[in-house]
């Protein structure tokens, strides 16, 4: 196997360029971060780009952008471009994960209760 074949197989820049159609970013990409959850709205159809089909299969249940990247062993920048295409076509849905911020009112009530002891 030649060096260029190995680069193609290992995710070299040529392969990534082809996968994204030469695009490096997208207008939809700004709305996606590593913890945004993606869920498929449909099954892959015949003739779809293999990477897009793989995303649709991986996202049968909600999966984060970072997890998709890990499953497909592709950079998150490439995944974001592909997800933007799927979002624009309505094939996937993006969901913001539930906030993990503490309930300030509850913490204040606990503090007040402890001070009253």
N, C-alpha and C positions, 0 to 999 in steps of 0.2 A: 504494500500500500504506500503510495507516495505521500509526501508531506501535505500537499494540498487536499488529498482525500481525507487524511486524518483531521485537518482543520475543519473540513465540511462536517465530518461525523461528530466532532467534539464541540460544535456550536461556534465555529469560527465566524468572523465578521461577514463573510460572503453569504453563509447560510442565513444568518440573522437578517441581513439586508433583503434576501429573497422572501423570507417569512413575512416581513413587515411591508413588503412592497417599496422599500427604500424610505419609509417614513420613520422619523425619530420621535415624533410626538403627535398629539391629537388634541382637539379642543375639549373632548370629553375626559381626557387623561387627568386634568386638574382636579376633577371630582373624585378620583380614585386615590386612595392611599393604601398602605400595606395591610391594614386591618379591615378595609371595606369588604363586606361579605358579598359574594356573587352566587347567584342561584340560576340554573338553567330554566328557561320557559318552554323548551322543546328539545326533542332528541335530534342528534345530528342527521342531516339528510345526505343522500348519495351525492357525490361530487363536491362536497364542501372541503375546503382546505384542511389537511390532516390536523394541524395545530388547533384550528377552531373546533373541529370535531372532538379533539381530546379535551379541550376546555369544557365543552358542553357535557361530556361524559363525567368529568371530574366534579362538576358543579351540580350534580343531581340533588344534592343537599347543600346548604350554604357553606361556602369555603372562602377563606380570605385570599386576597390577591397574593400575599406572600406564600401561602400554601399551594396555590395554583402554580406559581413559579417553581416551587420545590418539586412538585409532582411531575412537571413537564421538563424540569432541568433547563429552563430558559430564564434569561434575565427578567427582572420585574419590568424594565422599560419595554421589552418586547411584549410581555404579557399585557401591559397597559394599552399598547397600541391595538393588539388583537381584541381586547375587551371593549375598547371604544367602538370597534367595528360591530361587535356582537350587541352592544348596547344600542347603537344607532339602528340596527335592524330589529330590535325588540326580541332578540333571542335569549338574552339574559337580563337579569334584574340586579341592580346594585343596592345593597342595604347597609346603612351605617350601623355598626355594632352597638349594642346597648351600652349606655354610659356606665362606666365603672366608678364614677365620682361618688363619694360618700354623701349621705343625706345629712346636710348641715343641721337641719332642725332636730333630727334624731340625736346627733352628737351633742348639741347644746342641751337637749333635754336630759341626756345621760349625765353631763357635767353638772347641771343644776341639781339633779337627784343625788349625785355623789357629794356635792357641797352641803346638802341638807342633812347628810348622815351625821 
